[in-house]
Amino acid sequence: MASGSRPRPLSPASHPYGAVGPTTPYSSTANLLPPHSANESTVYLSPGPGETKSTPSLRSKKSSSSLRSDPYEPLGLSKFSPFLDLHLWDNSIYSNEPEPDDYLHNPDPRRDKWNDQSGTIFTRRGLTNLGCMLILVVALIGLFAGYPVTEFLLRRPQSTGGGFNVGGINSSGQVPQMTGNWGLIDIETPDYALTRVSFNDPTQTLQLVWSDEFNTDGRTFYPGDDPYWEAVDLHYWQTGNLEWYDPEAVTTRNGALEITLSEKQTHDLNYQGGMVTTWNKFCFTGGLLEASVTLPGINNVLGLWPAIWTMGNLGRAGYGASLEGMWPYSYDSCDVGTVANQTKDGLPLAATENGDPNNGGVLSFLPGQKLSRCTCPGGSHPGPMHDDGTFVGRSAPELDMFEAVAGEDFGSVSQTCQFAPFNAQYDWPTEGNFIIANATITHLNGYKGGAFQQAVSGLTQTNQTCYQLADGCFAVYGVEYKPGFDDAYVTWINDNQTAWTLLESGMIGDTSVEISARPIPQEPMYIIANLGMSQSFGNVDLDHLIFPAVMRIDYIRVYQRPDSVNVGCDPAGFPTSAYIEEYIEAYTNPNLTTWRDDYGQVFPKNGFVEQC
């Protein structure tokens, strides 16, 4: 079509799509605004460039069509038709027709010259855009690179403060209170018990760092039941016990922990007892361990063996493989005291005679200190190291609060610290090295040791009414100690009074057997409470013992000096967790009775007897 020409009218018959009518498939009942009246027969195309329309527009045209009429029916078209003629929509179909937005896509060299040749990004808008991009880039780099690196470099291991999956005591002496009463200090501990005057030095006030009041009845101590305590399920063969230890025998009742020894057929034994410990859950180093106890049975019928005691965390009571070469050593020197039988090439002579009469007079049948100061570099050892590059001697020492024993006339408690290596004939230098508070009820124990332990022990009469079958009252027992050398000590408490004290000077070296000084236990110590029977502890009068026998513990508390708080089973100076984890089967399988034979491990090389 030539420019400026007017479009010719099209009749329906001459429409390029042919004659159409109401019956064509393009018919529709939709009502759109038509470009012409429904009764008009002539249709005009949209005007070309420069032309004007003489017909009304779609927007102004009034329609006489009904709601059901279709404006395209005369053409045989539908609004959905793919062949709809664009001329009908009053729009220009010519590319050179001016449109309002032409300037957006039509370049103008004169208009755009300044932007094209003299433009700059240093405008307010440009700088804003660039700044936002820089902020985003820096933020992304910081998030995905800077934060992980910073977090790694600043990471510090969190301390449990001696608890088991709980927090500890902060620098101000405050103690966290946890929902459910699982904090280090039992929330039911009375206020008066938050401090305690030292039994060894009355000028010192100790602070409470851990307690269990046992006021909640029905507690159980199967594995996983309690954050601090766990009852064992085994036979304590080491001391030839007559009973099987079962968690069923340990519970809380009427505001006290109860450990019951009963006649019961179990595991081919005739008796069932209980042992509960805080091994690898709660430990402490130094301070005062105190308990309020009703002893089982009666004071004059022999055979029961109740005890509350402590052991170094590197040995687990009842798990023989963990104890071989560990118990009852407390030694940090490299000499003959670290080797098997305390001898090398048959010397010293004093270690071969006048020892245990039940073992041919031999002084020691111990296998040697497994983790000694003589351990060769690179050996399996939990550390740490001395400044001279040697290992710190490690072990599982034993320190007893009490082991109760009945007698014909009265009951007593044996209060002992076990040591290895041994003095000649198990005689430690007593003169000036111990203090007895009341000689009328306390004296040194005549039993000094045997081939497997040296016992530094005192015997003290108990409160004769505080027995299960007497008045059933509670008596306070305890052990307070300062670990290490120098002015270290152990003080034992009976019926809330000082019984006797061992000074560290009593554990000086012994030249006759060529050993050095033995420190008061320095290892992190855990708590053990048990009730059983054994002929190795004395006569067992089964004819007169009354079952069930029950030891009741009203509370157990631990106090330390405010400037010497040291709770936890893995302290930096005496770590245990990595070593235990490396040899975990020895600590969890009671059927492994020895480290080397059953467990199949070796002792690390000892530089005193072999070449490193």
GUKETOR-269421 format. One record per residue (C-alpha): residue in one letter; x, y, z. Coordinates in steps of 0.02 Angstrom, whole numbers, plus 50000, padded with zeros to 5 digits. Each point is the difference from the previous one (the first is absolute). Layout:
N
aXYZ...
This chain:
612
m500005000050000a500705016749948s500335013050131g498575012250019s498744988949912r498424995850090p499564982150032r498654992449898p498454993750082l499854981450012s498374991249988p499784983450085a499984991549832s501655007349948h500874997050168p501654991049977y499404985750111g498464997549893a498175002650030v499514996550177g498404998750089p499234995450165t500334981649972t501865001349971p501174991650126y500725017250043s498375006250072s500015005350184t498725005950124a501255010850094n499585018350003l501485011049953l499865018149952p499874998849811p500875011549879h498315002049913s498194997150030a499374982449994n498835004549858e501315009149900s500674990749850t501525010449966v501644999450097y501405013049986l501814996050029s500975011250118p500655015549912g501745000649933p501305012950047g499345017649988e498214994349980t498545003350113k498544989150035s498265004949955t499234985550093p499764999950187s501344991850103l499794984150098r500035010050162s498615012149948k498924989049892k498364995150077s499434982449968s498274994049972s500574982050016s499224989050129l501054992250140r500084984049900s500445007849834d501764998349929p500725015249911y501004988749887e498604988849946p499765009649838l501814996149959g499954982150058l501345004350131s500154997650186k500985009350132f500944983650022s500344998149815p501834998549949f499565009149841l499285015550077d500375015249891l501005012850100h499255013949896l498404997450096w500795005850164d500275018149950n501914998450013s501295005149876i500914985949914y501355011049924s501755000550074n500265018349962e498495005550099p500615010850148e499714992350171p500185007950174d501454988850053d501055001449841y501335010150091l500454984950106h500644990049853n500405013249871p501785006450024d500325018749981p501855003749973r499835018150049r498964996350153d501094985550056k501685007449958w500365006450176n499554983450081d500974989949872q501605010050002s500055010450158g499044989250123t500694994950171i499524987250131f500465012050138t498265006350021r498944998350154r499054985849920g501574991549934l500905000950165t498464993650090n499874985149884l501864996350012g499975001950190c498554987950017m500904987349893l501585001750104i499014997850161l499184984349931v501684992849944v500835003650168a498514992750093l500024984149897i501884997750021g499835003150187l498564987850017f500724985649900a501875002550030g500355012250140y498774993250128p500544981749990v501845004750012t499705011950147e498914987350091f501334986649979l501415011350062l499025006150151r499254983350048r500314994650180p499514983150074q498575001550123s500314993250174t498754989350091g500755006250163g500044982450065g498214995849961f499324987649874n499235009749857v499685014650116g500885016150042g501135002950147i500435013250127n500495017149938s501375011450066s498835008450123g499554983650082q498234999949931v499244983349955p498774997449857q498284993750044m499334987949870t498204995049975g499734983050075n501305002250139w501504994049898g501215013950046l501644996750087i499225005350163d498354992050046i498715014050015e499344991650157t501665001950090p499645010750154d500785017350008y501044996050153a500894986449900l500635011649863t501605002750100r500964989050121v501445003150120s501514989349956f500314985350117n501865001249969d500155018950021p498555008250094t500575017249939q499534994949822t498215000949935l499614988049859q498655002949869l498794987149935v500374995049819w498894984649979s498624991350095d498624987049988e498675000250136f499054984749934n498345007950049t499074994349844d499344982550029g500014986449868r501585005149907t500834986249901f501814998549948y500034988849848p501175006349861g499335016549934d498765002950141d501005012950097p501235013849950y501224996150141w499724982350064e499984983049917a499784983150083v501064985649935d499384983149942l501414987750035h500874988250121y501385008450099w501204985549980q501545010150048t499604998150186g499064983649987n498305007450042l498564988250038e498685010749913w499585006449828y499915018849984d498375004849915p499255017349966e498374993250069a500785000850174v500245018949995t498605012850015t499405014850104r498684998350134n499395011250141g501275013549961a501554989049992l501014989549879e499764981650043i501194986049951t499274983050043l500874983350024s498754985849991e499914981249986k499604997049817q500494987149871t500815009849859h501414996449877d500414983650090l500235009450164n498905000150154y500035018550040q499675016549914g500815016450050g500295017049925m501405011649947v499705017449931t501365011949936t500275016949918w501384993249887n500365011749854k498485010650047f500525009450155c501775001150070f500915011750118t501815003150047g500315004650181g498785006450130l498754991750116l498854985649954e498644998250131a498544987950020s498634997050128v499764981350019t499024986750091l501074984249998p499164983549954g499614986050121i500595001350179n501675004450079n500454982550067v499554987949859l501464997849880g499964998149814l499265015649919w501185011049899p499275017449975a501145013449931i500115017449926w501645003349913t500855008549852m501114994749856g500965008849861n498965001749841l501274990449893g499434984050085r498204994050012a499534989750151g499474982549949y500765001149825g501614990350019a500815004449834s499945018650043l500854996850169e501494989249953g501575010350027m498965014650063w499344995650174p500565004350134y501485009949933s500305018150048y501735003349931d500925012949896s501814993949995c501004989349880d500844986050098v499774982050053g498345004650080t499215000349827v500474982349947a499204983150032n500264993050176q500975015750043t501604991349946k501255000149859d501174985149983g499484994150174l500415016450085p499765008450119l500054985550120a498765008150121a498674998449866t500214981149993e499824995550184n498995003850156g498535004749893d498304991649985p500024983750102n498584993349893n501055002249843g501694992750047g500615015850086v500075009749836l499685018550025s499055003549838f499084990349869l499485015749909p500355000149811g500865017050004q499325017449972k499295000049825l500005019049975s501585004750093r501235014249987c501164987549915t498834998149850c501035001849840p499635014749885g498624995849878g499244987150115s498134999450031h499805011550149p498655012850046g501315013150049p500395013350047m501895002749992h501245006650126d501135014449953d501424987549976g499024991149864t499494984950103f498204994650026v499075003450162g499734983550089r498154995349988s498974987150091a498374995550089p500345002950186e498744995450134l499485011050146d498644993150115m498785010250102f499604984250097e499784981449993a498924994650147v500364984250098a499014992450143g500814992750155e499544989550150d499865015450111f499795014749883g500035005449820s501425009749919v500485008249838s501634997249910q500575016449921t501404997049877c501075006449857q500724986449887f501745002549928a501224992349877p501464997449987f500234992950174n501135003350148a501064985550059q498894988550103y498605012649967d500675010550144w499815018649970p500915012150116t498655004250125e500975010650124g499435017949986n499064996349840f498234997350064i498815007750125i498634990850096a498665011550069n499304988150133a501094985150044t498614992150104i499014995749843t501315000849861h501614990349967l501044995349849n499414984649911g501064984650029y499744994949819k501345008949898g499824991849832g500434985349890a500714995449833f498725010749907q499845015550110q500745009750143a498675006250121v500305015550105s498494998350112g499185004750164l498594991350095t498705010450091q498474994950102t498385005649921n498435007250078q499284983450058t498195005649983c500105005349817y499704982649929q498524993349903l499484988150139a500375012250141d499275017650006g500245002649815c500765017350024f501215008249879a501835003250040v501135011549900y501574992549921g501265008549889v501725001449927e500885016649971y501645000949906k501255011149913p500814991249851g501834999449950f501595002350101d500635013950117d498645003250131a498774987349930y498954989950121v498484988750023t498795002550146w498614987650037i498355004250087n498944988350108d498345004950080n500295018149946q501665000850094t501804999149940a500624982250019w501805000349940t501175008549875l501374993349888l501375012549955e500844998649831s501694998550087g499484982350047m500104995549815i501825005249974g501184989249902d500664983550067t501824996849960s499914981750050v498864996349854e500715014349895i498355009349974s499635018650005a498635009950088r498194996049958p498825014849987i498315001250082p498854995649852q500055013449866e498834991849875p498195005749975m499044988650117y498244993249980i498834993950137i499484981950033a498714993350124n499694981350017l499364986350114g500594982149984m500844985450089s501694991549983q501044987950102s501525010249949f499385014350110g499664989150151n498904986250065v498244999449927d498754994150131l498624994049887d499144991450146h499635016350087l499935013049862i498265006649968f499465003349821p499615011349917a501395011050066v499875018349949m501265014250001r499115016849996i500865016249946d499105016250043y501155010849894i501725000949919r500875016949985v501675006249935y500845015850065q501595008849942r500985015550045p499385015149900d501755002449928s500194981649954v498384995049915n500404985249887v498534989649941g499924989849841c500604983249937d501125007349865p501015014250078a501405007649896g501354994350119f499374982150007p498994996449842t499044983649984s498655001249866a501064997249844y500884985050075i498364992350060e499215002749829e501484991749914y499834984550108i498155001050037e499704981249996a501114997750153y498865012050093t498344992949942n500254981149990p500154992350174n500424983149923l501715006749948t500924996350162t501775004649945w500755013149886r501274989149913d499254982649993d498125002749985y500035017049915g501544996049896q500875016750029v501805003350053f500805010850132p500975014449921k501894997950008n500805004250166g501675008749975f500634994050169v500044981749945e500105000749810q500725010649863c498835013549935
